[in-house]
Amino acid sequence: MSSKNVTNRQQIARALNKATGCGYQRALERVVDAAERKLLPPVLDAAGRAEAVRILTDPAVAARVPSRMLARDYLQALVAELRLLGWGASHHEPEVDCFGLTVYAGPVAGLSLSVGRADDDADGDEHDPDDPGQSDLTKPLYLTSMCPSGNASVEDFEDGLADCSTEAVRVTARRMDSKLGKTRLHRVRGTEEHSTASCPICADRYPEHHLLKNSPSAIPVCPACIFDGDQAYRTDLPYLAVQLDRLLHDDLAAPAGWDAVAAVLALTCGPNLGTRLDRELKERGGWPIVMERWGEPLERSWIWLPPPAHRHEAFKHLGAGATLAALVDAVDRHDPTARAAAKALCRESGVRWRDALWPAAIAYAVAFTTQSHERDRHRTPFHVVHSLSDGLGQTMKPFAVTGDASNVEYGLEALLKYQLFPMLLGYSLDEEPDDPRRRYGAQPDDDRPARSRADARLTHGIDRANQVAVVLGKIPFTPAGVPVWDGAAVAGADAQGLGSTAPANDLCRAIRDEARQQAAEALYDLDGCDAVDADQAWARSGWWIPSDHAPHAVRQAQQFLPVKTRVHALWLGPAAQPEPVQICVDITSVNAHSTGPRDVPWLQVSDGRSVFGLTLSDVALIRRAEPGEELTEVWPSDHPSNRGDDAPATETSPATSDESLPTLDELSLLTNQFLHLAGHRLGEGWKSVDEKAYAAHQRLEKALEAEYTGFAATRVKVWINLFDTAHPCPSGQAQALPAYALTGKPYEVEFDVHAHDPSCGCGQEYGFGDFSDRVCQLLIVLCLYGGLIEAHPMIEIATATDDPDEHEAVLRDITWEVDGPDSYDFREIQRRVIRDITDPESSLNTDTNPTYIPPHMAADGWYLPEGGTSMMFHGRRHEDDTD
């Protein structure tokens, strides 16, 4: 048997790999080389093959058989060198194609690397350059670097003429990176003569296809202005993602800022964004590919860097560009305290820190510093700070920024303005030098017309500022009064005795003033002074800034906010917390008067789980939401991990359905406090009201007694319509309410009524447990403020001692609705008895109000499906529904 027999060679290679662990392909190479050099036995039977393995494991023989370069090994080494330069080269195994073995080199315009062997007889088929059965392993390897778009190819490598044996892998990687950077800069500078399209917001000029739209109906803008407040349309992220992917994939000269825009969206618009975009785009049809940057923003986002001579020293070791992960690592290594300083800066600026802020700010800082160098007649990088107003927050659901978008916008603005741009540029915004090249028409060789938009804003702005000031009532030295902006006041009974809607604190006042100013200026720009008022702001932009004057605020609320209007509210939380939060809620009613101790106008709202109140004094801004936008879970759910940045920052932890209801001390404090404060509120009228509430409480107590009599145990639940929170006592320092009471939700109390054993000697037939001394006061507070009370008798005394196997299971509940201050009365609204829980339609079951769902359950997402009745235990819950 000859040593040229392929089967024998494969058997020897397997044995050699088993003996040395060098890998089957390497072992097969050594067998082929040894056979060609006639080092193997002439007969390769079992003994000959064993001898061949012994020969090949002999160090002296191994030295005579030089190892050949494998394409996989070369690609692995080259990719490792590129990763050292910050490239996001793929970790996937190389694929065999017509060029040889190919691997993705990184998110650089689709750049890929292929290694194959020179083959004059190539027929275009796919050959593995490492398989001796498909390729001649004696021929040298060649490196080919190419892109799907010829416009993005890397010049010297595109024809596959780089012999891998002529230079070290590290030299090849650095030469390739250098050529990429030079090619990129040459192509960007070459777009100058084609830069004829002005960004409509900032007026910087670009090639027309370098300006992108954030939605199908929008006007194309530059990357610096895509999140600008002057954008007329909200961002449709799937649409914008397609535009970004196409441009960055096909054009090596695309503006560097677009990479940062994509990175910030990928970092802040929720988990699994790549998968969600892919699903959405498949439903829409069209562009079939979602780039990896959307699912792995740190590892797959590519940010271009300036040439080495013009970049910050933190990035000197990186290549022409780098992944976002490499840039963040470079900044952290250069200054280990930088991230801590960023967190401190955010705290000082009133911004809640989130981990995505740091890489997002670095992406923006590096990308726009690079863009400023490449396009040296555009504005300086600092200008992007002024275009981070509320564009991110306008990204449409379900791809909106998670949590509070304003935190991201204000955080980016602070980090760029005060930390990262000064670090990368070497000067602050106040020290920015004047560069004539960045002023259009300032040099003889610049034949572009001057920025007409800026000049027009100057002359127009002078007149606009005066007229807007008149509308908003801000003309100096004029008496204070209701501004023209507020429009008409409420009339009729609602206008009588209104409480204050003035801002609860200085921050709320500042936000309202700034929002009115922006809204008024925007309206003035549209139609002049005649169309500038609060009504036009709501009709055109969906913004409502509550008036500081109560009659006007109530009229606006009643006109703008019908039931089930979904809004975003910038809210300072109960009792004017120091930091505002943005919440998305449904309006359920507008109330001119409060039923609580402090009579103020307020909005009753629902977050889909709870019903609670927003006093107008605590609301800085209301913005109309889209009908399908997701509600914010304002109060903690049963699963704390589900809470995001939308939960208000509060020192207390409101009770949830799984937590214990109030302790006896808390209940005592709660009832005493609100009985006391009701006296302050009603003054001389307290006596007659107290008598009515007490009489109603006595009747309610008898109705309740009639239900629990004859039962061993009865569960009672009470909901009191007190939506206001934290009211000070007018007569002096009152004891602070417990955390349980400071929820802004209806107060809930639960207790058990149990039958006493006659042998206990207390003389009472029924007991109320720890709450025995407080049930009377609790029911009086319920009658004073209104609400619901439910009784659930559980075990009849007559059958409690019977055989459990013969006892019929019966579910009972009775619900009363208490009117409160309207009539100080109550009525039974549902009585339900369920004997057959397996069949809601069974004749054994009875219900006096089969379509009724208690308001607190409806607020928690319960509803009756079509044809359903409340015999289904109050229906189904929205959050439990599946698609």
Order of alpha helices (4+ residues) and beta strands (2+ residues): alpha-alpha-alpha-alpha-alpha-beta-beta-beta-beta-beta-alpha-beta-beta-alpha-alpha-alpha-alpha-beta-beta-alpha-alpha-alpha-alpha-alpha-alpha-alpha-alpha-beta-alpha-beta-beta-beta-beta-beta-alpha-alpha-beta-beta-beta-alpha-beta-alpha-beta-beta-beta-alpha-beta-beta
